Amino acid sequence: MPRSVNHVASRARRKKVMKLAKGFYGRRKNVWTVAKNAVEKALLYSYRDRRAKKRDFRSLWIQRINAGARQQGMSYSAFMGSLSKTNIELNRKVLADLAMNHPEAFAAVVNQVK
């Protein structure tokens, strides 16, 4: 009995990976073994960085709030502490946007907290 190899399935599997490698540089886009490794690594990076993006944005928001609070004569930690004591429930994303784009509204929040 002849050996049965499922070429349809293996070709489909390779095509799926090669489609993901589209746009890569050099042999990473058209050589199977190189493309397979490159796509695998790219998928790992994308998984990791979807989580890292959340950390990066939180860090950016904190820096922006800190800068805005210091212009009003208050530190970040004192501002956030008194914000929670006065039961103002604005998250860091909204506060950072206010500090960046609407400084008069942010100043009003700071004055209410003081």
Helices and strands as residue ranges (DSSP letters): H 7-20, G 26-29, H 32-71, H 76-85, H 92-101, H 103-113
